[in-house]
């Protein structure tokens, strides 16, 4: 498809409610370990502990986190904190990692609560 070019990836995980998250994260990390120029984010669920998140990052070398709003109690109207607990943001901030996130709510980045949450998080964790 791209003759003579190297192709690398940022793998984000699959947002299927009920998926074996630990197994999926293990599998993604194993698959991506064959290509050091590619990266993978930890599929993060809100019920995980921050200690578990940090442990998984250290064990597998995840670039960051990928929370999905589909794992919030109210995926359509949940606030950011409903699928990305602030304790996860603290872990990512302390480790110098990234977060790849899609916003919930119909108006996405124009939603007043999303804007308030984003302003809070980006000021507290630059």
MOPAC internal coordinates of N, CA, C and O (Angstrom, degrees):
PM7 1SCF
backbone

  N    0.0000 0     0.00 0     0.00 0    0    0    0
  C    1.4448 1     0.00 0     0.00 0    1    0    0
  C    1.5331 1   110.91 1     0.00 0    2    1    0
  O    1.2310 1   120.23 1   139.34 1    3    2    1
  N    1.3190 1   117.16 1   -40.66 1    3    2    1
  C    1.4650 1   122.05 1   178.82 1    5    3    2
  C    1.5205 1   108.30 1  -127.65 1    6    5    3
  O    1.2310 1   119.60 1  -103.35 1    7    6    5
  N    1.3216 1   118.36 1    76.65 1    7    6    5
  C    1.4654 1   121.39 1  -175.43 1    9    7    6
  C    1.5278 1   112.42 1   -54.01 1   10    9    7
  O    1.2310 1   121.33 1   -47.88 1   11   10    9
  N    1.3173 1   115.07 1   132.12 1   11   10    9
  C    1.4555 1   120.94 1   176.16 1   13   11   10
  C    1.5145 1   115.11 1    76.44 1   14   13   11
  O    1.2310 1   119.42 1  -177.44 1   15   14   13
  N    1.3120 1   118.70 1     2.56 1   15   14   13
  C    1.4649 1   120.99 1  -179.27 1   17   15   14
  C    1.5230 1   110.90 1  -108.50 1   18   17   15
  O    1.2310 1   121.61 1   -37.78 1   19   18   17
  N    1.3078 1   114.53 1   142.22 1   19   18   17
  C    1.4576 1   119.18 1   172.07 1   21   19   18
  C    1.5200 1   108.26 1   -86.46 1   22   21   19
  O    1.2310 1   120.66 1   -38.87 1   23   22   21
  N    1.3029 1   116.35 1   141.13 1   23   22   21
  C    1.4546 1   120.33 1   179.16 1   25   23   22
  C    1.5257 1   108.26 1  -123.95 1   26   25   23
  O    1.2310 1   121.43 1   -47.59 1   27   26   25
  N    1.3173 1   114.87 1   132.41 1   27   26   25
  C    1.4570 1   121.36 1   179.34 1   29   27   26
  C    1.5231 1   108.02 1  -130.10 1   30   29   27
  O    1.2310 1   120.51 1   -11.80 1   31   30   29
  N    1.3081 1   116.63 1   168.20 1   31   30   29
  C    1.4559 1   120.32 1  -169.43 1   33   31   30
  C    1.5221 1   112.78 1  -134.40 1   34   33   31
  O    1.2310 1   121.45 1   -22.57 1   35   34   33
  N    1.3120 1   114.83 1   157.43 1   35   34   33
  C    1.4577 1   123.70 1   162.38 1   37   35   34
  C    1.5165 1   104.64 1  -115.69 1   38   37   35
  O    1.2310 1   120.73 1   -69.96 1   39   38   37
  N    1.3169 1   116.20 1   110.04 1   39   38   37
  C    1.4601 1   121.92 1  -176.60 1   41   39   38
  C    1.5249 1   108.60 1   -95.78 1   42   41   39
  O    1.2310 1   120.82 1   -48.53 1   43   42   41
  N    1.3376 1   116.04 1   131.47 1   43   42   41
  C    1.4612 1   121.17 1  -173.54 1   45   43   42
  C    1.5233 1   114.58 1  -108.70 1   46   45   43
  O    1.2310 1   119.04 1   165.81 1   47   46   45
  N    1.2809 1   119.44 1   -14.19 1   47   46   45
  C    1.4609 1   119.80 1  -179.07 1   49   47   46
  C    1.5183 1   111.72 1    93.99 1   50   49   47
  O    1.2310 1   121.78 1    -9.29 1   51   50   49
  N    1.3049 1   114.19 1   170.71 1   51   50   49
  C    1.4581 1   122.11 1  -174.37 1   53   51   50
  C    1.5187 1   110.73 1  -111.34 1   54   53   51
  O    1.2310 1   120.55 1   -49.54 1   55   54   53
  N    1.3074 1   116.56 1   130.46 1   55   54   53
  C    1.4741 1   120.61 1  -175.52 1   57   55   54
  C    1.5245 1   111.75 1   -96.69 1   58   57   55
  O    1.2310 1   120.84 1  -115.73 1   59   58   57
  N    1.3082 1   116.00 1    64.27 1   59   58   57
  C    1.4592 1   120.70 1   177.43 1   61   59   58
  C    1.5247 1   108.30 1  -105.03 1   62   61   59
  O    1.2310 1   120.75 1   -63.38 1   63   62   61
  N    1.3145 1   116.17 1   116.62 1   63   62   61
  C    1.4635 1   120.11 1   178.96 1   65   63   62
  C    1.5281 1   107.78 1   -61.98 1   66   65   63
  O    1.2310 1   120.82 1   -50.06 1   67   66   65
  N    1.3302 1   116.03 1   129.94 1   67   66   65
  C    1.4568 1   121.62 1  -178.97 1   69   67   66
  C    1.5251 1   113.39 1    96.95 1   70   69   67
  O    1.2310 1   119.85 1   175.73 1   71   70   69
  N    1.3366 1   117.90 1    -4.27 1   71   70   69
  C    1.4590 1   121.69 1   179.19 1   73   71   70
  C    1.5321 1   109.94 1   -64.73 1   74   73   71
  O    1.2310 1   120.22 1   -29.11 1   75   74   73
  N    1.3058 1   117.18 1   150.89 1   75   74   73
  C    1.4641 1   122.52 1   172.58 1   77   75   74
  C    1.5280 1   106.66 1   -73.86 1   78   77   75
  O    1.2310 1   120.69 1   -90.18 1   79   78   77
  N    1.3110 1   116.29 1    89.82 1   79   78   77
  C    1.4653 1   121.69 1  -172.05 1   81   79   78
  C    1.5201 1   111.50 1   -62.83 1   82   81   79
  O    1.2310 1   120.20 1   134.75 1   83   82   81
  N    1.3051 1   117.22 1   -45.25 1   83   82   81
  C    1.4679 1   119.55 1  -179.22 1   85   83   82
  C    1.5346 1   109.98 1   -62.56 1   86   85   83
  O    1.2310 1   120.50 1   133.74 1   87   86   85
  N    1.3176 1   116.64 1   -46.26 1   87   86   85
  C    1.4540 1   120.32 1   177.81 1   89   87   86
  C    1.5153 1   112.45 1   -62.59 1   90   89   87
  O    1.2310 1   120.34 1   140.36 1   91   90   89
  N    1.3187 1   116.95 1   -39.64 1   91   90   89
  C    1.4659 1   121.65 1   179.46 1   93   91   90
  C    1.5272 1   110.18 1   -64.93 1   94   93   91
  O    1.2310 1   120.15 1   134.73 1   95   94   93
  N    1.3406 1   117.33 1   -45.27 1   95   94   93
  C    1.4651 1   120.39 1   178.22 1   97   95   94
  C    1.5240 1   111.31 1   -62.98 1   98   97   95
  O    1.2310 1   120.19 1   137.42 1   99   98   97
  N    1.3342 1   117.24 1   -42.58 1   99   98   97
  C    1.4667 1   121.09 1   177.76 1  101   99   98
  C    1.5291 1   110.22 1   -60.10 1  102  101   99
  O    1.2310 1   120.69 1   134.17 1  103  102  101
  N    1.3379 1   116.29 1   -45.83 1  103  102  101
  C    1.4636 1   121.40 1  -178.49 1  105  103  102
  C    1.5268 1   111.14 1   -63.22 1  106  105  103
  O    1.2310 1   120.46 1   133.82 1  107  106  105
  N    1.3415 1   116.72 1   -46.18 1  107  106  105
  C    1.4744 1   119.69 1  -179.90 1  109  107  106
  C    1.5222 1   110.70 1   -59.93 1  110  109  107
  O    1.2310 1   120.53 1   134.08 1  111  110  109
  N    1.3344 1   116.60 1   -45.92 1  111  110  109
  C    1.4647 1   120.76 1  -179.24 1  113  111  110
  C    1.5266 1   110.58 1   -61.73 1  114  113  111
  O    1.2310 1   120.10 1   137.47 1  115  114  113
  N    1.3261 1   117.42 1   -42.53 1  115  114  113
  C    1.4660 1   120.87 1   179.32 1  117  115  114
  C    1.5253 1   111.06 1   -63.63 1  118  117  115
  O    1.2310 1   120.23 1   136.48 1  119  118  117
  N    1.3178 1   117.16 1   -43.52 1  119  118  117
  C    1.4643 1   121.42 1  -179.98 1  121  119  118
  C    1.5273 1   111.24 1   -63.27 1  122  121  119
  O    1.2310 1   120.32 1   138.65 1  123  122  121
  N    1.3191 1   116.99 1   -41.35 1  123  122  121
  C    1.4578 1   120.59 1  -175.23 1  125  123  122
  C    1.5275 1   112.18 1   -80.24 1  126  125  123
  O    1.2310 1   119.78 1   162.91 1  127  126  125
  N    1.3328 1   118.03 1   -17.09 1  127  126  125
  C    1.4646 1   120.32 1  -179.47 1  129  127  126
  C    1.5298 1   111.76 1   -64.28 1  130  129  127
  O    1.2310 1   120.06 1   159.84 1  131  130  129
  N    1.3213 1   117.50 1   -20.16 1  131  130  129
  C    1.4601 1   121.44 1   177.93 1  133  131  130
  C    1.5320 1   111.71 1   -73.91 1  134  133  131
  O    1.2310 1   119.79 1   165.96 1  135  134  133
  N    1.3170 1   118.01 1   -14.04 1  135  134  133
  C    1.4599 1   122.09 1  -178.90 1  137  135  134
  C    1.5271 1   109.26 1  -130.22 1  138  137  135
  O    1.2310 1   120.05 1   -89.65 1  139  138  137
  N    1.3266 1   117.50 1    90.35 1  139  138  137
  C    1.4723 1   120.85 1  -177.63 1  141  139  138
  C    1.5336 1   114.49 1   -59.47 1  142  141  139
  O    1.2310 1   119.67 1   161.02 1  143  142  141
  N    1.3326 1   118.23 1   -18.98 1  143  142  141
  C    1.4659 1   120.55 1   178.91 1  145  143  142
  C    1.5250 1   112.06 1   -83.95 1  146  145  143
  O    1.2310 1   120.27 1   169.28 1  147  146  145
  N    1.3248 1   117.09 1   -10.72 1  147  146  145
  C    1.4581 1   120.93 1   175.20 1  149  147  146
  C    1.5208 1   109.47 1   -93.46 1  150  149  147
  O    1.2310 1   120.76 1   -14.82 1  151  150  149
  N    1.3107 1   116.14 1   165.18 1  151  150  149
  C    1.4644 1   120.64 1  -178.30 1  153  151  150
  C    1.5185 1   109.18 1  -138.00 1  154  153  151
  O    1.2310 1   121.62 1   -19.90 1  155  154  153
  N    1.3133 1   114.51 1   160.10 1  155  154  153
  C    1.4617 1   120.21 1   179.54 1  157  155  154
  C    1.5269 1   108.47 1  -139.60 1  158  157  155
  O    1.2310 1   121.10 1   -38.63 1  159  158  157
  N    1.3203 1   115.51 1   141.37 1  159  158  157
  C    1.4588 1   121.81 1   176.19 1  161  159  158
  C    1.5222 1   109.27 1  -100.63 1  162  161  159
  O    1.2310 1   120.70 1   -34.18 1  163  162  161
  N    1.3042 1   116.26 1   145.82 1  163  162  161
  C    1.4605 1   122.63 1   175.04 1  165  163  162
  C    1.5156 1   109.32 1   -69.61 1  166  165  163
  O    1.2310 1   120.25 1   -55.60 1  167  166  165
  N    1.3182 1   117.13 1   124.40 1  167  166  165
  C    1.4636 1   121.38 1   171.01 1  169  167  166
  C    1.5183 1   105.86 1   -69.83 1  170  169  167
  O    1.2310 1   120.43 1   -70.24 1  171  170  169
  N    1.3329 1   116.78 1   109.76 1  171  170  169
  C    1.4624 1   122.34 1  -171.99 1  173  171  170
  C    1.5199 1   111.49 1  -107.77 1  174  173  171
  O    1.2310 1   121.18 1   -52.70 1  175  174  173
  N    1.3118 1   115.35 1   127.30 1  175  174  173
  C    1.4661 1   121.54 1   176.36 1  177  175  174
  C    1.5228 1   109.46 1  -105.79 1  178  177  175
  O    1.2310 1   119.75 1   -34.92 1  179  178  177
  N    1.3358 1   118.07 1   145.08 1  179  178  177
  C    1.4652 1   120.51 1  -175.27 1  181  179  178
  C    1.5335 1   114.01 1   -60.30 1  182  181  179
  O    1.2310 1   119.79 1   156.37 1  183  182  181
  N    1.3294 1   118.01 1   -23.63 1  183  182  181
  C    1.4635 1   119.14 1  -178.79 1  185  183  182
  C    1.5248 1   113.65 1   -82.37 1  186  185  183
  O    1.2310 1   120.02 1   175.08 1  187  186  185
  N    1.3351 1   117.57 1    -4.92 1  187  186  185
  C    1.4602 1   120.15 1   175.83 1  189  187  186
  C    1.5225 1   109.08 1   -68.79 1  190  189  187
  O    1.2310 1   120.54 1   -27.07 1  191  190  189
  N    1.3092 1   116.57 1   152.93 1  191  190  189
  C    1.4712 1   119.72 1   175.39 1  193  191  190
  C    1.5281 1   108.25 1   -87.73 1  194  193  191
  O    1.2310 1   120.36 1   -26.46 1  195  194  193
  N    1.3240 1   116.91 1   153.54 1  195  194  193
  C    1.4685 1   118.98 1   177.65 1  197  195  194
  C    1.5334 1   111.15 1   -62.17 1  198  197  195
  O    1.2310 1   120.32 1   148.78 1  199  198  197
  N    1.3200 1   116.99 1   -31.22 1  199  198  197
  C    1.4673 1   120.59 1   178.49 1  201  199  198
  C    1.5345 1   110.05 1   -65.39 1  202  201  199
  O    1.2310 1   121.14 1   138.08 1  203  202  201
  N    1.3291 1   115.43 1   -41.92 1  203  202  201
  C    1.4672 1   120.15 1   178.34 1  205  203  202
  C    1.5253 1   110.51 1   -63.48 1  206  205  203
  O    1.2310 1   120.60 1   136.53 1  207  206  205
  N    1.3237 1   116.47 1   -43.47 1  207  206  205
  C    1.4654 1   121.05 1   179.14 1  209  207  206
  C    1.5297 1   109.64 1   -58.21 1  210  209  207
  O    1.2310 1   120.00 1   130.46 1  211  210  209
  N    1.3317 1   117.60 1   -49.54 1  211  210  209
  C    1.4655 1   121.41 1  -179.82 1  213  211  210
  C    1.5286 1   110.72 1   -61.66 1  214  213  211
  O    1.2310 1   120.45 1   137.88 1  215  214  213
  N    1.3105 1   116.74 1   -42.12 1  215  214  213
  C    1.4693 1   122.17 1   178.84 1  217  215  214
  C    1.5274 1   111.10 1   -59.31 1  218  217  215
  O    1.2310 1   120.39 1   134.75 1  219  218  217
  N    1.3244 1   116.87 1   -45.25 1  219  218  217
  C    1.4610 1   121.50 1  -179.73 1  221  219  218
  C    1.5309 1   111.46 1   -65.96 1  222  221  219
  O    1.2310 1   120.72 1   141.34 1  223  222  221
  N    1.3309 1   116.22 1   -38.66 1  223  222  221
  C    1.4642 1   120.56 1   178.01 1  225  223  222
  C    1.5218 1   109.43 1   -61.65 1  226  225  223
  O    1.2310 1   120.27 1   133.42 1  227  226  225
  N    1.3270 1   117.08 1   -46.58 1  227  226  225
  C    1.4736 1   120.56 1  -178.98 1  229  227  226
  C    1.5226 1   110.89 1   -66.98 1  230  229  227
  O    1.2310 1   120.25 1   139.08 1  231  230  229
  N    1.3139 1   117.12 1   -40.92 1  231  230  229
  C    1.4648 1   120.79 1  -177.50 1  233  231  230
  C    1.5259 1   113.02 1   -66.65 1  234  233  231
  O    1.2310 1   120.56 1   138.07 1  235  234  233
  N    1.3275 1   116.54 1   -41.93 1  235  234  233
  C    1.4627 1   120.72 1  -172.77 1  237  235  234
  C    1.5175 1   115.06 1  -107.51 1  238  237  235
  O    1.2310 1   119.49 1   171.08 1  239  238  237
  N    1.3206 1   118.59 1    -8.92 1  239  238  237
  C    1.4569 1   120.29 1  -179.33 1  241  239  238
  C    1.5171 1   114.03 1    71.22 1  242  241  239
  O    1.2310 1   120.24 1  -145.41 1  243  242  241
  N    1.3362 1   117.14 1    34.59 1  243  242  241
  C    1.4601 1   120.48 1   178.89 1  245  243  242
  C    1.5263 1   109.98 1   -62.11 1  246  245  243
  O    1.2310 1   120.75 1   -36.77 1  247  246  245
  N    1.3336 1   116.16 1   143.23 1  247  246  245
  C    1.4632 1   122.66 1   177.85 1  249  247  246
  C    1.5205 1   111.29 1   -72.71 1  250  249  247
  O    1.2310 1   120.79 1   150.49 1  251  250  249
  N    1.3159 1   116.10 1   -29.51 1  251  250  249
  C    1.4536 1   121.16 1  -177.61 1  253  251  250
  C    1.5156 1   110.08 1  -179.68 1  254  253  251
  O    1.2310 1   121.45 1    24.96 1  255  254  253
  N    1.3199 1   114.84 1  -155.04 1  255  254  253
  C    1.4647 1   121.45 1  -176.97 1  257  255  254
  C    1.5196 1   110.68 1  -117.30 1  258  257  255
  O    1.2310 1   121.65 1   -28.80 1  259  258  257
  N    1.3191 1   114.45 1   151.20 1  259  258  257
  C    1.4652 1   120.93 1   170.36 1  261  259  258
  C    1.5203 1   107.83 1  -130.12 1  262  261  259
  O    1.2310 1   120.92 1   -86.11 1  263  262  261
  N    1.3299 1   115.84 1    93.89 1  263  262  261
  C    1.4610 1   119.21 1   172.69 1  265  263  262
  C    1.5278 1   108.83 1   -84.71 1  266  265  263
  O    1.2310 1   120.70 1   -31.47 1  267  266  265
  N    1.2998 1   116.27 1   148.53 1  267  266  265
  C    1.4611 1   120.59 1   176.87 1  269  267  266
  C    1.5241 1   109.02 1  -121.44 1  270  269  267
  O    1.2310 1   120.93 1   -42.60 1  271  270  269
  N    1.3173 1   115.83 1   137.40 1  271  270  269
  C    1.4567 1   120.42 1   178.29 1  273  271  270
  C    1.5156 1   112.07 1   -64.30 1  274  273  271
  O    1.2310 1   119.95 1   159.59 1  275  274  273
  N    1.3352 1   117.70 1   -20.41 1  275  274  273
  C    1.4681 1   120.68 1   179.71 1  277  275  274
  C    1.5270 1   111.57 1   -64.43 1  278  277  275
  O    1.2310 1   119.79 1   164.47 1  279  278  277
  N    1.3263 1   118.02 1   -15.53 1  279  278  277
  C    1.4612 1   121.48 1   178.90 1  281  279  278
  C    1.5329 1   112.54 1   -94.94 1  282  281  279
  O    1.2310 1   120.07 1  -179.74 1  283  282  281
  N    1.3212 1   117.46 1     0.26 1  283  282  281
  C    1.4681 1   121.53 1   175.59 1  285  283  282
  C    1.5274 1   109.19 1   -78.15 1  286  285  283
  O    1.2310 1   120.34 1   -21.46 1  287  286  285
  N    1.3154 1   116.95 1   158.54 1  287  286  285
  C    1.4628 1   119.98 1   177.92 1  289  287  286
  C    1.5234 1   111.63 1   -61.32 1  290  289  287
  O    1.2310 1   120.43 1   143.54 1  291  290  289
  N    1.3338 1   116.79 1   -36.46 1  291  290  289
  C    1.4655 1   121.68 1   176.97 1  293  291  290
  C    1.5316 1   107.47 1  -124.06 1  294  293  291
  O    1.2310 1   119.94 1   -94.40 1  295  294  293
  N    1.3361 1   117.71 1    85.60 1  295  294  293
  C    1.4635 1   120.52 1  -175.23 1  297  295  294
  C    1.5243 1   115.02 1   -57.86 1  298  297  295
  O    1.2310 1   119.74 1   148.57 1  299  298  297
  N    1.3101 1   118.09 1   -31.43 1  299  298  297
  C    1.4656 1   120.61 1  -176.59 1  301  299  298
  C    1.5220 1   113.01 1   -79.37 1  302  301  299
  O    1.2310 1   120.23 1   148.62 1  303  302  301
  N    1.3357 1   117.17 1   -31.38 1  303  302  301
  C    1.4638 1   119.85 1  -173.89 1  305  303  302
  C    1.5211 1   114.18 1  -125.65 1  306  305  303
  O    1.2310 1   120.20 1  -171.87 1  307  306  305
  N    1.3280 1   117.22 1     8.13 1  307  306  305
  C    1.4605 1   120.07 1  -177.47 1  309  307  306
  C    1.5120 1   113.03 1   -67.77 1  310  309  307
  O    1.2310 1   121.55 1   -29.11 1  311  310  309
  N    1.3010 1   114.64 1   150.89 1  311  310  309
  C    1.4526 1   120.31 1   174.19 1  313  311  310
  C    1.5218 1   108.70 1   -81.05 1  314  313  311
  O    1.2310 1   120.41 1   -14.65 1  315  314  313
  N    1.2940 1   116.82 1   165.35 1  315  314  313
  C    1.4624 1   121.30 1   179.38 1  317  315  314
  C    1.5250 1   110.39 1   -54.16 1  318  317  315
  O    1.2310 1   120.26 1   135.69 1  319  318  317
  N    1.3125 1   117.12 1   -44.31 1  319  318  317
  C    1.4727 1   121.05 1  -178.15 1  321  319  318
  C    1.5242 1   112.52 1   -62.68 1  322  321  319
  O    1.2310 1   119.72 1   162.73 1  323  322  321
  N    1.3190 1   118.15 1   -17.27 1  323  322  321
  C    1.4562 1   121.30 1   179.54 1  325  323  322
  C    1.5239 1   112.62 1   -75.54 1  326  325  323
  O    1.2310 1   120.22 1   158.59 1  327  326  325
  N    1.3339 1   117.18 1   -21.41 1  327  326  325
  C    1.4637 1   119.64 1   176.79 1  329  327  326
  C    1.5228 1   112.65 1  -124.93 1  330  329  327
  O    1.2310 1   120.24 1   172.84 1  331  330  329
  N    1.3442 1   117.15 1    -7.16 1  331  330  329
  C    1.4556 1   122.68 1   176.31 1  333  331  330
  C    1.5304 1   108.33 1  -137.76 1  334  333  331
  O    1.2310 1   120.47 1   -92.48 1  335  334  333
  N    1.3400 1   116.70 1    87.52 1  335  334  333
  C    1.4642 1   119.05 1  -179.01 1  337  335  334
  C    1.5402 1   111.45 1   -60.55 1  338  337  335
  O    1.2310 1   120.92 1   -33.52 1  339  338  337
  N    1.3092 1   115.85 1   146.48 1  339  338  337
  C    1.4622 1   120.01 1  -179.10 1  341  339  338
  C    1.5289 1   111.66 1   -59.36 1  342  341  339
  O    1.2310 1   120.12 1   149.97 1  343  342  341
  N    1.3275 1   117.38 1   -30.03 1  343  342  341
  C    1.4662 1   119.75 1   178.61 1  345  343  342
  C    1.5303 1   111.31 1   -61.92 1  346  345  343
  O    1.2310 1   119.78 1   150.41 1  347  346  345
  N    1.3400 1   118.02 1   -29.59 1  347  346  345
  C    1.4670 1   121.15 1   176.36 1  349  347  346
  C    1.5333 1   109.71 1   -70.80 1  350  349  347
  O    1.2310 1   120.96 1   141.10 1  351  350  349
  N    1.3300 1   115.77 1   -38.90 1  351  350  349
  C    1.4628 1   120.10 1   179.28 1  353  351  350
  C    1.5251 1   109.51 1   -63.83 1  354  353  351
  O    1.2310 1   120.17 1   141.81 1  355  354  353
  N    1.3261 1   117.27 1   -38.19 1  355  354  353
  C    1.4688 1   121.32 1   176.52 1  357  355  354
  C    1.5235 1   111.03 1   -60.78 1  358  357  355
  O    1.2310 1   120.27 1   135.67 1  359  358  357
  N    1.3365 1   117.10 1   -44.33 1  359  358  357
  C    1.4673 1   121.44 1   178.51 1  361  359  358
  C    1.5215 1   110.14 1   -60.16 1  362  361  359
  O    1.2310 1   120.59 1   130.27 1  363  362  361
  N    1.3276 1   116.48 1   -49.73 1  363  362  361
  C    1.4560 1   122.03 1  -178.73 1  365  363  362
  C    1.5280 1   110.41 1   -61.41 1  366  365  363
  O    1.2310 1   120.44 1   136.60 1  367  366  365
  N    1.3120 1   116.76 1   -43.40 1  367  366  365
  C    1.4635 1   121.46 1   178.98 1  369  367  366
  C    1.5296 1   110.40 1   -61.33 1  370  369  367
  O    1.2310 1   120.61 1   132.06 1  371  370  369
  N    1.3239 1   116.44 1   -47.94 1  371  370  369
  C    1.4660 1   120.83 1  -178.11 1  373  371  370
  C    1.5256 1   112.30 1   -63.56 1  374  373  371
  O    1.2310 1   120.17 1   147.08 1  375  374  373
  N    1.3327 1   117.28 1   -32.92 1  375  374  373
  C    1.4655 1   121.57 1  -177.98 1  377  375  374
  C    1.5290 1   113.01 1   -93.01 1  378  377  375
  O    1.2310 1   120.14 1   175.85 1  379  378  377
  N    1.3353 1   117.34 1    -4.15 1  379  378  377
  C    1.4599 1   121.21 1   179.24 1  381  379  378
  C    1.5249 1   113.12 1    69.26 1  382  381  379
  O    1.2310 1   120.76 1  -142.10 1  383  382  381
  N    1.3192 1   116.15 1    37.90 1  383  382  381
  C    1.4577 1   121.77 1  -177.97 1  385  383  382
  C    1.5232 1   111.43 1  -102.39 1  386  385  383
  O    1.2310 1   120.71 1     4.62 1  387  386  385
  N    1.3205 1   116.26 1  -175.38 1  387  386  385
  C    1.4606 1   122.52 1  -177.41 1  389  387  386
  C    1.5236 1   110.43 1  -116.70 1  390  389  387
  O    1.2310 1   121.12 1   -18.49 1  391  390  389
  N    1.3211 1   115.45 1   161.51 1  391  390  389
  C    1.4587 1   122.47 1   172.33 1  393  391  390
  C    1.5258 1   106.76 1  -127.57 1  394  393  391
  O    1.2310 1   120.78 1   -51.57 1  395  394  393
  N    1.3141 1   116.12 1   128.43 1  395  394  393
  C    1.4519 1   121.72 1   173.45 1  397  395  394
  C    1.5156 1   105.96 1  -107.43 1  398  397  395
  O    1.2310 1   120.29 1   -60.23 1  399  398  397
  N    1.3198 1   117.04 1   119.77 1  399  398  397
  C    1.4622 1   119.50 1  -170.75 1  401  399  398
  C    1.5226 1   111.11 1  -140.54 1  402  401  399
  O    1.2310 1   121.29 1   -40.23 1  403  402  401
  N    1.3156 1   115.13 1   139.77 1  403  402  401
  C    1.4563 1   122.16 1   169.15 1  405  403  402
  C    1.5218 1   106.90 1  -104.77 1  406  405  403
  O    1.2310 1   120.31 1   -42.86 1  407  406  405
  N    1.3090 1   117.02 1   137.14 1  407  406  405
  C    1.4601 1   120.38 1  -178.25 1  409  407  406
  C    1.5209 1   111.11 1   -81.32 1  410  409  407
  O    1.2310 1   122.01 1   -29.97 1  411  410  409
  N    1.3139 1   113.76 1   150.03 1  411  410  409
  C    1.4578 1   118.31 1   174.87 1  413  411  410
  C    1.5223 1   108.93 1   -95.73 1  414  413  411
  O    1.2310 1   120.44 1    -0.12 1  415  414  413
  N    1.2666 1   116.77 1   179.88 1  415  414  413
  C    1.4625 1   126.20 1  -177.96 1  417  415  414
  C    1.5178 1   110.83 1    80.25 1  418  417  415
  O    1.2310 1   121.55 1   -31.79 1  419  418  417
  N    1.2790 1   114.64 1   148.21 1  419  418  417
  C    1.4666 1   121.84 1  -174.52 1  421  419  418
  C    1.5245 1   113.65 1   -57.82 1  422  421  419
  O    1.2310 1   120.15 1   141.31 1  423  422  421
  N    1.3116 1   117.31 1   -38.69 1  423  422  421
  C    1.4636 1   120.56 1  -175.73 1  425  423  422
  C    1.5278 1   112.50 1   -93.90 1  426  425  423
  O    1.2310 1   119.83 1  -175.13 1  427  426  425
  N    1.3264 1   117.94 1     4.87 1  427  426  425
  C    1.4700 1   123.05 1   173.66 1  429  427  426
  C    1.5116 1   114.22 1    48.16 1  430  429  427
  O    1.2310 1   119.75 1    61.58 1  431  430  429
  N    1.3394 1   118.09 1  -118.42 1  431  430  429
  C    1.4595 1   120.24 1  -176.68 1  433  431  430
  C    1.5242 1   113.82 1   -71.51 1  434  433  431
  O    1.2310 1   119.26 1   171.73 1  435  434  433
  N    1.3186 1   119.01 1    -8.27 1  435  434  433
  C    1.4625 1   121.54 1   176.50 1  437  435  434
  C    1.5249 1   111.81 1   -91.29 1  438  437  435
  O    1.2310 1   119.92 1   173.13 1  439  438  437
  N    1.3286 1   117.76 1    -6.87 1  439  438  437
  C    1.4612 1   121.05 1  -179.64 1  441  439  438
  C    1.5294 1   109.54 1   -69.65 1  442  441  439
  O    1.2310 1   119.65 1   -49.50 1  443  442  441
  N    1.3435 1   118.27 1   130.50 1  443  442  441
  C    1.4647 1   120.88 1  -177.99 1  445  443  442
  C    1.5296 1   113.75 1   -57.72 1  446  445  443
  O    1.2310 1   119.67 1   140.77 1  447  446  445
  N    1.3380 1   118.24 1   -39.23 1  447  446  445
  C    1.4698 1   119.29 1   178.68 1  449  447  446
  C    1.5335 1   111.21 1   -69.46 1  450  449  447
  O    1.2310 1   120.19 1   140.44 1  451  450  449
  N    1.3327 1   117.24 1   -39.56 1  451  450  449
  C    1.4595 1   119.59 1   176.09 1  453  451  450
  C    1.5227 1   110.58 1   -60.99 1  454  453  451
  O    1.2310 1   120.58 1   135.49 1  455  454  453
  N    1.3287 1   116.51 1   -44.51 1  455  454  453
  C    1.4650 1   120.17 1   179.25 1  457  455  454
  C    1.5287 1   111.34 1   -61.94 1  458  457  455
  O    1.2310 1   120.67 1   137.04 1  459  458  457
  N    1.3225 1   116.32 1   -42.96 1  459  458  457
  C    1.4696 1   120.83 1   179.13 1  461  459  458
  C    1.5284 1   110.15 1   -62.73 1  462  461  459
  O    1.2310 1   120.49 1   133.69 1  463  462  461
  N    1.3432 1   116.67 1   -46.31 1  463  462  461
  C    1.4662 1   120.67 1   179.94 1  465  463  462
  C    1.5265 1   111.13 1   -63.61 1  466  465  463
  O    1.2310 1   120.32 1   134.59 1  467  466  465
  N    1.3337 1   116.99 1   -45.41 1  467  466  465
  C    1.4607 1   120.21 1  -179.91 1  469  467  466
  C    1.5252 1   111.56 1   -62.77 1  470  469  467
  O    1.2310 1   120.62 1   138.80 1  471  470  469
  N    1.3237 1   116.42 1   -41.20 1  471  470  469
  C    1.4705 1   119.51 1   177.73 1  473  471  470
  C    1.5248 1   110.71 1   -61.62 1  474  473  471
  O    1.2310 1   120.62 1   134.85 1  475  474  473
  N    1.3299 1   116.41 1   -45.15 1  475  474  473
  C    1.4714 1   120.92 1   178.90 1  477  475  474
  C    1.5280 1   110.96 1   -59.86 1  478  477  475
  O    1.2310 1   120.77 1   128.55 1  479  478  477
  N    1.3319 1   116.13 1   -51.45 1  479  478  477
  C    1.4711 1   120.17 1  -175.35 1  481  479  478
  C    1.5206 1   112.23 1   -66.82 1  482  481  479
  O    1.2310 1   119.72 1   138.22 1  483  482  481
  N    1.3248 1   118.15 1   -41.78 1  483  482  481
  C    1.4631 1   119.39 1  -177.21 1  485  483  482
  C    1.5260 1   112.76 1   -72.82 1  486  485  483
  O    1.2310 1   119.94 1   155.91 1  487  486  485
  N    1.3237 1   117.72 1   -24.09 1  487  486  485
  C    1.4599 1   119.22 1   174.99 1  489  487  486
  C    1.5229 1   111.02 1   -81.04 1  490  489  487
  O    1.2310 1   120.62 1   140.45 1  491  490  489
  N    1.3281 1   116.42 1   -39.55 1  491  490  489
  C    1.4739 1   120.38 1  -178.40 1  493  491  490
  C    1.5332 1   111.31 1   -75.13 1  494  493  491
  O    1.2310 1   120.61 1   146.95 1  495  494  493
  N    1.3239 1   116.44 1   -33.05 1  495  494  493
  C    1.4695 1   121.85 1  -178.14 1  497  495  494
  C    1.5215 1   109.47 1  -128.07 1  498  497  495
  O    1.2310 1   120.41 1  -103.93 1  499  498  497
  N    1.3381 1   116.83 1    76.07 1  499  498  497
  C    1.4681 1   119.46 1  -174.43 1  501  499  498
  C    1.5363 1   113.46 1   -62.11 1  502  501  499
  O    1.2310 1   120.10 1   180.00 1  503  502  501

